[in-house]
Amino acid sequence: MNDSDRDAGGVGRPKRADARRNEVTLLEAAAAIFVASGVEAPIRDIAAKAGVGTATIYRHFPTRADLIIAVYRHQVEALAEAGSALPETSATPYAALARWFDLFVDFVVTKQGLAAVLQSEDPCFDPLHSYFLDRLVPVCTQLLDAAAESGEIRADLDAYELMRGVGGICAGVGRNPRYDARRLVGILVAGLRLTP
């Protein structure tokens, strides 16, 4: 089920293009506010950033949990779509893989503020981890396979294992200003290469 299906209330009718654009604007504003102020930030702050009234947010997302879930799913989808598009716009399969891991670092780092909520006992958040894996492990696998087939990286790499490793590297972000997760992930990804 995608966001349009879920948010259409099961009617099966897709949203109008302008309604979808408005929803994307809300999701991007909410994501920025969540990173800056945490998921408990006032809805009025999100509304102000999106340039809408709070009633508009509640019309799209009746509860804070609905908004958090939608932001998470929207960002997972953006990362999955980028992974599909990067091979077409990158010089090599390895360049596509390296760029995708840059985006993956951004995703993981911005989710640190959601960690407490996503690991809470609220069952509405339970499916999100599976959703993340179901959408992103295949994308990472395709990028790894393409780079391996081109002879740029080793062929024995596991997408899930590599994504977990990058997640572990990103876990230290925010605690020490001298800790540069992006640089460390860059070193890790560079270490995958077989050719200079």
Z-matrix of the N, CA and C atoms (Angstrom, degrees):
N
C 1 1.451
C 2 1.520 1 107.57
N 3 1.321 2 117.61 1 132.00
C 4 1.453 3 119.08 2 177.03
C 5 1.517 4 109.86 3 -99.19
N 6 1.348 5 116.17 4 176.15
C 7 1.459 6 119.68 5 -176.37
C 8 1.525 7 112.05 6 -59.33
N 9 1.337 8 116.80 7 -38.31
C 10 1.462 9 119.05 8 -178.84
C 11 1.521 10 111.05 9 -63.82
N 12 1.332 11 116.01 10 -42.76
C 13 1.467 12 119.12 11 179.56
C 14 1.519 13 110.81 12 -64.38
N 15 1.333 14 115.90 13 -46.09
C 16 1.450 15 120.12 14 -176.56
C 17 1.523 16 110.80 15 -64.71
N 18 1.326 17 115.89 16 -44.03
C 19 1.454 18 119.27 17 -174.59
C 20 1.524 19 112.95 18 -78.69
N 21 1.304 20 117.15 19 -14.04
C 22 1.457 21 119.13 20 179.34
C 23 1.520 22 111.33 21 -78.94
N 24 1.316 23 116.21 22 1.90
C 25 1.456 24 119.97 23 176.47
C 26 1.511 25 113.20 24 73.23
N 27 1.337 26 115.48 25 23.35
C 28 1.453 27 118.67 26 176.42
C 29 1.514 28 113.67 27 78.98
N 30 1.345 29 118.07 28 3.88
C 31 1.443 30 121.11 29 -179.23
C 32 1.518 31 110.70 30 -70.37
N 33 1.353 32 116.59 31 -26.75
C 34 1.447 33 119.98 32 179.81
C 35 1.506 34 113.16 33 89.09
N 36 1.306 35 117.62 34 -0.55
C 37 1.453 36 121.68 35 -179.94
C 38 1.524 37 108.86 36 -95.69
N 39 1.348 38 118.46 37 124.05
C 40 1.465 39 119.48 38 -179.66
C 41 1.520 40 110.97 39 -68.26
N 42 1.326 41 114.35 40 155.48
C 43 1.457 42 120.02 41 178.48
C 44 1.513 43 110.34 42 -71.85
N 45 1.322 44 115.55 43 153.22
C 46 1.464 45 120.16 44 173.15
C 47 1.516 46 108.71 45 -63.76
N 48 1.316 47 116.39 46 156.16
C 49 1.468 48 121.34 47 -177.51
C 50 1.526 49 111.33 48 -59.71
N 51 1.335 50 117.69 49 -40.64
C 52 1.472 51 119.13 50 -178.83
C 53 1.529 52 111.07 51 -69.80
N 54 1.324 53 117.50 52 -34.89
C 55 1.466 54 120.31 53 177.51
C 56 1.531 55 109.74 54 -67.34
N 57 1.317 56 116.97 55 -38.71
C 58 1.465 57 120.65 56 177.86
C 59 1.525 58 110.57 57 -66.01
N 60 1.345 59 117.46 58 -41.88
C 61 1.473 60 120.86 59 176.99
C 62 1.520 61 110.76 60 -60.85
N 63 1.334 62 116.21 61 -43.64
C 64 1.471 63 119.96 62 178.58
C 65 1.519 64 110.70 63 -61.28
N 66 1.315 65 116.89 64 -41.00
C 67 1.460 66 120.32 65 179.45
C 68 1.529 67 110.60 66 -64.81
N 69 1.320 68 117.13 67 -42.25
C 70 1.470 69 120.88 68 178.36
C 71 1.522 70 110.23 69 -61.78
N 72 1.337 71 117.15 70 -42.11
C 73 1.464 72 121.03 71 177.30
C 74 1.525 73 110.48 72 -59.74
N 75 1.325 74 117.01 73 -43.48
C 76 1.465 75 121.18 74 177.57
C 77 1.521 76 111.77 75 -62.59
N 78 1.321 77 116.91 76 -43.69
C 79 1.459 78 120.92 77 -178.85
C 80 1.528 79 111.44 78 -65.12
N 81 1.316 80 116.83 79 -40.63
C 82 1.464 81 119.83 80 179.46
C 83 1.527 82 110.80 81 -69.08
N 84 1.326 83 117.20 82 -38.96
C 85 1.466 84 120.42 83 176.37
C 86 1.522 85 110.42 84 -64.11
N 87 1.326 86 116.66 85 -44.01
C 88 1.473 87 120.32 86 179.20
C 89 1.520 88 110.79 87 -62.47
N 90 1.329 89 117.20 88 -42.19
C 91 1.467 90 120.35 89 179.55
C 92 1.520 91 110.64 90 -60.11
N 93 1.325 92 117.19 91 -44.51
C 94 1.471 93 121.04 92 -179.71
C 95 1.525 94 111.07 93 -64.03
N 96 1.314 95 117.14 94 -41.63
C 97 1.469 96 120.83 95 179.18
C 98 1.525 97 110.26 96 -68.05
N 99 1.331 98 117.63 97 -40.38
C 100 1.470 99 120.33 98 178.56
C 101 1.526 100 111.07 99 -60.83
N 102 1.335 101 116.93 100 -40.39
C 103 1.468 102 120.21 101 178.91
C 104 1.518 103 110.07 102 -65.75
N 105 1.321 104 116.48 103 -43.52
C 106 1.469 105 120.79 104 -175.76
C 107 1.526 106 112.92 105 -75.48
N 108 1.344 107 117.13 106 -38.95
C 109 1.459 108 120.10 107 -169.59
C 110 1.522 109 115.33 108 -126.73
N 111 1.327 110 117.39 109 -1.62
C 112 1.454 111 119.98 110 -178.80
C 113 1.516 112 111.80 111 90.80
N 114 1.316 113 115.85 112 166.26
C 115 1.464 114 120.90 113 -175.03
C 116 1.524 115 113.37 114 -74.27
N 117 1.313 116 117.19 115 -10.64
C 118 1.461 117 120.02 116 177.26
C 119 1.526 118 112.41 117 -92.49
N 120 1.320 119 116.76 118 8.39
C 121 1.470 120 120.71 119 179.14
C 122 1.531 121 109.78 120 -57.34
N 123 1.323 122 117.00 121 147.77
C 124 1.470 123 119.59 122 179.79
C 125 1.532 124 112.19 123 -60.52
N 126 1.304 125 115.61 124 139.20
C 127 1.459 126 121.56 125 177.56
C 128 1.526 127 110.31 126 -58.57
N 129 1.324 128 117.35 127 -33.17
C 130 1.473 129 120.13 128 179.68
C 131 1.526 130 111.47 129 -61.53
N 132 1.346 131 117.65 130 -30.80
C 133 1.468 132 120.84 131 177.04
C 134 1.529 133 110.62 132 -67.58
N 135 1.316 134 115.84 133 -40.79
C 136 1.463 135 120.50 134 177.94
C 137 1.522 136 109.58 135 -65.90
N 138 1.328 137 116.15 136 -44.59
C 139 1.462 138 120.74 137 179.49
C 140 1.526 139 110.74 138 -59.85
N 141 1.334 140 116.85 139 -43.40
C 142 1.463 141 120.65 140 -179.76
C 143 1.524 142 110.54 141 -62.85
N 144 1.321 143 117.13 142 -43.23
C 145 1.469 144 120.37 143 -179.61
C 146 1.527 145 110.82 144 -64.91
N 147 1.333 146 116.17 145 -36.61
C 148 1.466 147 120.61 146 -179.39
C 149 1.527 148 112.47 147 -81.47
N 150 1.337 149 116.85 148 -13.16
C 151 1.460 150 120.57 149 -179.12
C 152 1.516 151 113.15 150 74.94
N 153 1.332 152 116.56 151 33.13
C 154 1.462 153 121.48 152 179.32
C 155 1.528 154 109.00 153 -132.73
N 156 1.311 155 116.18 154 172.94
C 157 1.455 156 121.01 155 174.64
C 158 1.522 157 110.59 156 -85.58
N 159 1.315 158 116.30 157 161.15
C 160 1.471 159 119.84 158 -180.00
C 161 1.527 160 111.66 159 -62.80
N 162 1.333 161 116.68 160 -30.31
C 163 1.470 162 119.64 161 179.59
C 164 1.528 163 110.86 162 -61.85
N 165 1.325 164 116.50 163 -33.73
C 166 1.464 165 120.11 164 178.37
C 167 1.523 166 110.31 165 -64.14
N 168 1.323 167 116.60 166 -41.90
C 169 1.461 168 119.55 167 178.89
C 170 1.520 169 110.33 168 -63.46
N 171 1.347 170 116.32 169 -45.80
C 172 1.465 171 119.20 170 -179.17
C 173 1.531 172 112.03 171 -66.90
N 174 1.321 173 117.35 172 -27.23
C 175 1.465 174 119.72 173 177.06
C 176 1.540 175 109.66 174 -68.06
N 177 1.313 176 116.70 175 -39.55
C 178 1.472 177 120.69 176 178.60
C 179 1.531 178 111.99 177 -79.10
N 180 1.343 179 115.75 178 -38.70
C 181 1.468 180 121.81 179 -173.29
C 182 1.525 181 108.80 180 -135.12
N 183 1.327 182 117.43 181 92.84
C 184 1.470 183 120.73 182 -174.25
C 185 1.529 184 114.81 183 -60.03
N 186 1.337 185 118.01 184 -28.09
C 187 1.462 186 120.03 185 -179.81
C 188 1.524 187 109.57 186 -127.38
N 189 1.312 188 115.72 187 162.14
C 190 1.467 189 120.79 188 176.48
C 191 1.533 190 109.89 189 -61.50
N 192 1.328 191 116.41 190 -39.07
C 193 1.466 192 119.86 191 178.47
C 194 1.522 193 110.68 192 -60.77
N 195 1.333 194 117.72 193 -40.50
C 196 1.470 195 120.67 194 177.31
C 197 1.527 196 110.50 195 -59.24
N 198 1.317 197 116.23 196 -41.33
C 199 1.462 198 121.10 197 -179.51
C 200 1.527 199 110.75 198 -67.52
N 201 1.321 200 117.40 199 -45.11
C 202 1.467 201 121.42 200 -179.96
C 203 1.527 202 110.05 201 -60.58
N 204 1.321 203 116.53 202 -46.23
C 205 1.466 204 121.03 203 179.64
C 206 1.527 205 110.34 204 -61.69
N 207 1.316 206 116.76 205 -44.35
C 208 1.469 207 120.42 206 -179.00
C 209 1.525 208 111.54 207 -64.60
N 210 1.336 209 117.50 208 -40.21
C 211 1.466 210 120.74 209 177.70
C 212 1.528 211 109.63 210 -62.04
N 213 1.307 212 116.61 211 -47.39
C 214 1.466 213 121.28 212 -179.08
C 215 1.526 214 110.59 213 -60.05
N 216 1.320 215 116.53 214 -49.60
C 217 1.466 216 120.84 215 -178.74
C 218 1.527 217 111.23 216 -63.31
N 219 1.318 218 116.95 217 -39.99
C 220 1.468 219 121.58 218 179.11
C 221 1.527 220 110.06 219 -60.69
N 222 1.326 221 116.84 220 -42.90
C 223 1.453 222 119.95 221 -178.30
C 224 1.524 223 111.90 222 -73.00
N 225 1.307 224 117.86 223 -34.94
C 226 1.464 225 120.43 224 173.90
C 227 1.528 226 109.52 225 -62.16
N 228 1.328 227 116.63 226 -44.85
C 229 1.464 228 120.34 227 179.66
C 230 1.524 229 111.20 228 -62.57
N 231 1.321 230 117.79 229 -41.59
C 232 1.470 231 120.99 230 179.07
C 233 1.526 232 110.31 231 -61.28
N 234 1.324 233 116.94 232 -40.93
C 235 1.459 234 121.26 233 179.60
C 236 1.537 235 110.89 234 -68.58
N 237 1.313 236 116.66 235 -39.35
C 238 1.468 237 120.44 236 177.32
C 239 1.526 238 110.51 237 -65.30
N 240 1.316 239 117.30 238 -43.74
C 241 1.466 240 121.17 239 179.35
C 242 1.519 241 111.30 240 -64.77
N 243 1.329 242 117.21 241 -39.17
C 244 1.466 243 120.57 242 177.31
C 245 1.516 244 110.07 243 -61.54
N 246 1.323 245 116.85 244 -42.13
C 247 1.458 246 120.39 245 179.20
C 248 1.511 247 112.57 246 -61.52
N 249 1.312 248 116.82 247 -32.98
C 250 1.459 249 120.42 248 177.98
C 251 1.522 250 112.31 249 -75.46
N 252 1.336 251 116.56 250 -31.66
C 253 1.467 252 121.18 251 -176.63
C 254 1.527 253 113.42 252 -86.80
N 255 1.321 254 117.84 253 -29.50
C 256 1.470 255 120.61 254 -173.56
C 257 1.531 256 114.36 255 -58.37
N 258 1.319 257 120.54 256 -38.24
C 259 1.471 258 118.25 257 179.10
C 260 1.536 259 113.32 258 -58.49
N 261 1.312 260 116.41 259 -29.74
C 262 1.466 261 120.43 260 -179.05
C 263 1.530 262 112.06 261 -76.76
N 264 1.326 263 117.14 262 -24.95
C 265 1.464 264 120.41 263 -173.79
C 266 1.524 265 113.30 264 -111.78
N 267 1.320 266 117.35 265 2.48
C 268 1.460 267 121.16 266 -177.72
C 269 1.524 268 110.33 267 -105.84
N 270 1.326 269 115.31 268 151.97
C 271 1.467 270 121.04 269 -177.86
C 272 1.523 271 112.18 270 -64.64
N 273 1.330 272 117.00 271 -36.33
C 274 1.463 273 121.35 272 -178.24
C 275 1.521 274 109.10 273 -143.49
N 276 1.318 275 117.47 274 163.63
C 277 1.466 276 119.41 275 174.72
C 278 1.537 277 112.30 276 -59.68
N 279 1.331 278 117.21 277 -37.01
C 280 1.462 279 119.26 278 177.72
C 281 1.533 280 110.55 279 -64.38
N 282 1.327 281 118.10 280 -41.01
C 283 1.467 282 121.35 281 178.64
C 284 1.525 283 110.24 282 -61.23
N 285 1.335 284 117.35 283 -38.88
C 286 1.469 285 121.25 284 177.15
C 287 1.523 286 109.85 285 -63.81
N 288 1.327 287 116.60 286 -43.91
C 289 1.469 288 121.11 287 179.49
C 290 1.530 289 110.73 288 -62.57
N 291 1.325 290 116.71 289 -46.18
C 292 1.469 291 120.59 290 -179.05
C 293 1.532 292 110.52 291 -62.82
N 294 1.323 293 117.44 292 -41.80
C 295 1.473 294 120.32 293 179.19
C 296 1.528 295 110.24 294 -65.46
N 297 1.329 296 116.79 295 -40.61
C 298 1.463 297 119.16 296 -179.97
C 299 1.523 298 110.23 297 -62.91
N 300 1.331 299 117.92 298 -39.00
C 301 1.459 300 119.08 299 178.15
C 302 1.526 301 111.79 300 -68.22
N 303 1.328 302 118.51 301 -29.62
C 304 1.475 303 120.04 302 171.27
C 305 1.532 304 109.74 303 -59.92
N 306 1.329 305 115.37 304 -46.44
C 307 1.468 306 120.00 305 179.02
C 308 1.523 307 111.10 306 -65.76
N 309 1.309 308 116.93 307 -37.16
C 310 1.457 309 121.67 308 178.71
C 311 1.537 310 110.40 309 -63.54
N 312 1.329 311 116.48 310 -40.69
C 313 1.475 312 119.92 311 176.04
C 314 1.525 313 109.56 312 -59.55
N 315 1.328 314 117.35 313 -46.78
C 316 1.474 315 120.15 314 177.78
C 317 1.521 316 110.46 315 -55.85
N 318 1.323 317 116.36 316 -45.97
C 319 1.462 318 121.44 317 -179.68
C 320 1.529 319 110.89 318 -59.50
N 321 1.327 320 116.53 319 -50.53
C 322 1.468 321 120.31 320 -176.38
C 323 1.521 322 111.05 321 -64.65
N 324 1.319 323 117.25 322 -43.56
C 325 1.466 324 120.64 323 -178.52
C 326 1.524 325 110.62 324 -63.28
N 327 1.328 326 117.46 325 -41.80
C 328 1.465 327 119.23 326 -179.02
C 329 1.524 328 112.09 327 -72.44
N 330 1.321 329 118.42 328 -16.92
C 331 1.460 330 120.80 329 178.45
C 332 1.525 331 112.39 330 -84.85
N 333 1.316 332 117.99 331 -6.70
C 334 1.465 333 120.00 332 -179.12
C 335 1.529 334 110.59 333 -58.62
N 336 1.323 335 117.39 334 -36.85
C 337 1.455 336 120.60 335 178.34
C 338 1.527 337 112.78 336 -67.83
N 339 1.320 338 116.02 337 -21.67
C 340 1.468 339 120.41 338 179.28
C 341 1.520 340 112.43 339 -90.66
N 342 1.323 341 117.15 340 -8.79
C 343 1.465 342 120.44 341 -172.21
C 344 1.525 343 112.52 342 -53.67
N 345 1.322 344 117.05 343 -47.17
C 346 1.469 345 119.67 344 -177.52
C 347 1.520 346 111.03 345 -62.60
N 348 1.320 347 116.56 346 -40.52
C 349 1.461 348 120.66 347 -179.41
C 350 1.523 349 110.24 348 -68.94
N 351 1.351 350 115.89 349 -45.57
C 352 1.456 351 119.60 350 -176.87
C 353 1.526 352 112.06 351 -66.98
N 354 1.326 353 117.34 352 -24.63
C 355 1.455 354 121.15 353 178.98
C 356 1.530 355 112.26 354 -99.53
N 357 1.316 356 116.58 355 8.52
C 358 1.457 357 120.19 356 179.96
C 359 1.532 358 109.77 357 -71.42
N 360 1.300 359 115.36 358 176.57
C 361 1.463 360 119.75 359 -180.00
C 362 1.529 361 112.43 360 -88.78
N 363 1.324 362 116.84 361 6.00
C 364 1.456 363 120.66 362 178.39
C 365 1.534 364 108.50 363 -71.63
N 366 1.325 365 118.39 364 115.79
C 367 1.464 366 120.97 365 -174.85
C 368 1.527 367 113.81 366 -65.11
N 369 1.316 368 118.36 367 -16.84
C 370 1.469 369 118.61 368 -179.28
C 371 1.527 370 111.38 369 -66.33
N 372 1.345 371 117.76 370 -20.61
C 373 1.458 372 120.92 371 -179.63
C 374 1.525 373 112.93 372 -92.42
N 375 1.316 374 117.77 373 -9.63
C 376 1.470 375 121.86 374 -176.24
C 377 1.529 376 113.74 375 -55.36
N 378 1.325 377 120.05 376 -42.65
C 379 1.470 378 119.29 377 -176.15
C 380 1.526 379 114.62 378 -72.20
N 381 1.322 380 118.45 379 -10.74
C 382 1.457 381 119.70 380 -172.58
C 383 1.529 382 113.13 381 -66.71
N 384 1.311 383 118.06 382 -37.64
C 385 1.457 384 118.95 383 -179.80
C 386 1.531 385 110.50 384 -65.36
N 387 1.315 386 116.94 385 -43.08
C 388 1.467 387 120.36 386 177.37
C 389 1.519 388 110.81 387 -63.43
N 390 1.314 389 116.19 388 -39.57
C 391 1.474 390 120.61 389 177.73
C 392 1.525 391 110.18 390 -60.37
N 393 1.326 392 116.39 391 -45.98
C 394 1.462 393 122.94 392 177.47
C 395 1.535 394 110.02 393 -55.77
N 396 1.327 395 116.97 394 -50.88
C 397 1.464 396 120.77 395 -178.53
C 398 1.528 397 111.58 396 -65.33
N 399 1.327 398 116.85 397 -44.69
C 400 1.463 399 121.00 398 -177.72
C 401 1.524 400 112.15 399 -61.81
N 402 1.326 401 116.81 400 -34.89
C 403 1.466 402 120.28 401 -178.25
C 404 1.521 403 113.13 402 -86.91
N 405 1.336 404 118.23 403 -38.41
C 406 1.462 405 119.79 404 -169.58
C 407 1.521 406 115.40 405 -97.57
N 408 1.324 407 119.09 406 -30.80
C 409 1.470 408 118.81 407 178.69
C 410 1.534 409 110.71 408 -61.36
N 411 1.340 410 120.28 409 -43.70
C 412 1.467 411 118.89 410 177.78
C 413 1.534 412 113.12 411 -63.09
N 414 1.320 413 117.39 412 -35.76
C 415 1.469 414 120.84 413 178.52
C 416 1.523 415 109.65 414 -64.68
N 417 1.321 416 116.54 415 -48.39
C 418 1.459 417 120.73 416 178.73
C 419 1.533 418 110.26 417 -61.88
N 420 1.316 419 117.50 418 -40.14
C 421 1.464 420 121.43 419 178.60
C 422 1.522 421 110.93 420 -60.41
N 423 1.325 422 117.29 421 -44.10
C 424 1.469 423 120.87 422 179.47
C 425 1.532 424 110.93 423 -62.41
N 426 1.337 425 116.36 424 -41.96
C 427 1.467 426 119.69 425 179.35
C 428 1.528 427 111.03 426 -66.35
N 429 1.324 428 116.58 427 -42.00
C 430 1.462 429 120.52 428 177.45
C 431 1.529 430 110.98 429 -63.67
N 432 1.328 431 116.66 430 -44.41
C 433 1.461 432 120.66 431 -179.56
C 434 1.528 433 111.16 432 -61.76
N 435 1.328 434 116.95 433 -42.80
C 436 1.467 435 120.32 434 -179.81
C 437 1.529 436 110.85 435 -64.15
N 438 1.321 437 116.94 436 -42.43
C 439 1.465 438 119.99 437 178.77
C 440 1.524 439 111.30 438 -67.52
N 441 1.328 440 117.16 439 -35.68
C 442 1.473 441 120.71 440 177.40
C 443 1.529 442 110.62 441 -68.50
N 444 1.326 443 116.31 442 -43.18
C 445 1.466 444 120.41 443 179.73
C 446 1.524 445 111.84 444 -63.43
N 447 1.328 446 116.66 445 -29.90
C 448 1.466 447 120.13 446 178.67
C 449 1.522 448 111.61 447 -80.41
N 450 1.330 449 117.02 448 -6.08
C 451 1.454 450 121.55 449 179.43
C 452 1.519 451 114.28 450 82.46
N 453 1.347 452 116.61 451 11.78
C 454 1.459 453 119.99 452 -177.37
C 455 1.525 454 113.80 453 -84.95
N 456 1.336 455 116.63 454 -28.54
C 457 1.467 456 120.22 455 -179.07
C 458 1.522 457 109.83 456 -133.56
N 459 1.316 458 115.07 457 168.84
C 460 1.460 459 120.92 458 175.22
C 461 1.525 460 109.94 459 -61.18
N 462 1.315 461 115.48 460 154.92
C 463 1.463 462 120.13 461 -177.78
C 464 1.526 463 113.27 462 -97.47
N 465 1.323 464 118.10 463 -0.49
C 466 1.465 465 120.22 464 -173.99
C 467 1.522 466 113.34 465 -105.72
N 468 1.325 467 117.38 466 28.61
C 469 1.461 468 121.21 467 -176.41
C 470 1.522 469 111.14 468 -92.85
N 471 1.306 470 115.71 469 141.41
C 472 1.466 471 122.68 470 179.97
C 473 1.529 472 108.88 471 -107.45
N 474 1.332 473 116.33 472 123.89
C 475 1.463 474 121.22 473 -176.30
C 476 1.527 475 112.05 474 -59.29
N 477 1.308 476 116.92 475 -46.64
C 478 1.465 477 120.32 476 -178.36
C 479 1.527 478 110.75 477 -59.78
N 480 1.317 479 116.22 478 -46.90
C 481 1.461 480 121.00 479 -179.29
C 482 1.527 481 111.20 480 -61.54
N 483 1.311 482 116.60 481 -44.23
C 484 1.462 483 120.87 482 179.97
C 485 1.530 484 111.31 483 -65.50
N 486 1.328 485 117.21 484 -42.51
C 487 1.465 486 120.52 485 178.35
C 488 1.526 487 110.55 486 -63.72
N 489 1.333 488 117.72 487 -39.98
C 490 1.475 489 120.39 488 176.26
C 491 1.520 490 110.80 489 -61.86
N 492 1.326 491 116.27 490 -41.56
C 493 1.456 492 120.53 491 178.74
C 494 1.515 493 111.98 492 -61.92
N 495 1.320 494 116.78 493 -44.66
C 496 1.463 495 120.75 494 178.06
C 497 1.527 496 109.74 495 -64.04
N 498 1.329 497 117.01 496 -40.80
C 499 1.467 498 120.25 497 176.64
C 500 1.515 499 111.55 498 -59.26
N 501 1.333 500 116.69 499 -40.91
C 502 1.460 501 120.70 500 177.76
C 503 1.518 502 112.08 501 -63.99
N 504 1.327 503 116.49 502 -40.75
C 505 1.465 504 119.73 503 176.88
C 506 1.519 505 110.50 504 -62.30
N 507 1.311 506 116.89 505 -40.07
C 508 1.470 507 121.24 506 -177.57
C 509 1.527 508 112.86 507 -73.42
N 510 1.311 509 117.24 508 -16.29
C 511 1.466 510 120.35 509 -177.37
C 512 1.525 511 112.49 510 -61.71
N 513 1.315 512 118.81 511 -25.89
C 514 1.458 513 121.76 512 -178.55
C 515 1.511 514 114.71 513 -82.46
N 516 1.316 515 117.84 514 -5.36
C 517 1.458 516 121.04 515 -177.93
C 518 1.520 517 110.58 516 -64.52
N 519 1.314 518 116.22 517 139.52
C 520 1.455 519 121.06 518 175.52
C 521 1.506 520 113.78 519 96.55
N 522 1.296 521 118.10 520 -20.50
C 523 1.458 522 120.14 521 -178.90
C 524 1.522 523 112.34 522 -90.59
N 525 1.313 524 116.96 523 -26.19
C 526 1.450 525 120.97 524 -175.86
C 527 1.523 526 108.77 525 -142.08
N 528 1.322 527 117.78 526 118.64
C 529 1.468 528 119.46 527 -177.78
C 530 1.532 529 113.10 528 -65.13
N 531 1.321 530 117.65 529 -17.23
C 532 1.461 531 120.46 530 178.72
C 533 1.523 532 111.91 531 -85.52
N 534 1.322 533 117.21 532 -5.94
C 535 1.467 534 121.65 533 -178.29
C 536 1.522 535 108.83 534 -89.55
N 537 1.324 536 117.35 535 116.67
C 538 1.467 537 122.40 536 -177.01
C 539 1.533 538 109.13 537 -114.00
N 540 1.321 539 114.99 538 92.43
C 541 1.469 540 120.22 539 -177.43
C 542 1.522 541 111.06 540 -61.72
N 543 1.331 542 117.64 541 -38.53
C 544 1.465 543 120.00 542 -177.96
C 545 1.533 544 110.55 543 -61.83
N 546 1.324 545 117.04 544 -41.75
C 547 1.457 546 120.90 545 178.94
C 548 1.531 547 110.42 546 -64.25
N 549 1.334 548 116.51 547 -43.71
C 550 1.460 549 120.32 548 179.81
C 551 1.528 550 112.14 549 -65.27
N 552 1.323 551 116.83 550 -39.70
C 553 1.468 552 119.65 551 176.98
C 554 1.524 553 109.42 552 -66.81
N 555 1.336 554 116.71 553 -37.86
C 556 1.466 555 119.87 554 175.96
C 557 1.521 556 111.78 555 -58.93
N 558 1.337 557 116.53 556 -40.92
C 559 1.461 558 120.77 557 177.25
C 560 1.526 559 110.09 558 -64.32
N 561 1.329 560 116.62 559 -43.68
C 562 1.468 561 120.96 560 178.08
C 563 1.517 562 110.77 561 -59.28
N 564 1.327 563 117.27 562 -49.52
C 565 1.463 564 121.28 563 -177.46
C 566 1.537 565 110.39 564 -66.51
N 567 1.325 566 117.42 565 -38.12
C 568 1.471 567 120.18 566 176.41
C 569 1.535 568 110.20 567 -62.47
N 570 1.329 569 116.85 568 -33.81
C 571 1.453 570 120.86 569 178.81
C 572 1.519 571 114.25 570 -68.16
N 573 1.319 572 117.32 571 -12.82
C 574 1.467 573 121.22 572 176.98
C 575 1.514 574 111.93 573 -76.62
N 576 1.339 575 116.76 574 -20.81
C 577 1.470 576 121.22 575 -172.64
C 578 1.515 577 112.67 576 -69.98
N 579 1.308 578 115.33 577 143.14
C 580 1.454 579 121.69 578 173.61
C 581 1.522 580 110.59 579 -98.00
N 582 1.343 581 116.12 580 -23.88
C 583 1.458 582 120.91 581 -179.06
C 584 1.517 583 109.56 582 -119.81
N 585 1.322 584 118.39 583 151.11
C 586 1.469 585 120.46 584 -179.84
C 587 1.507 586 112.88 585 -69.00
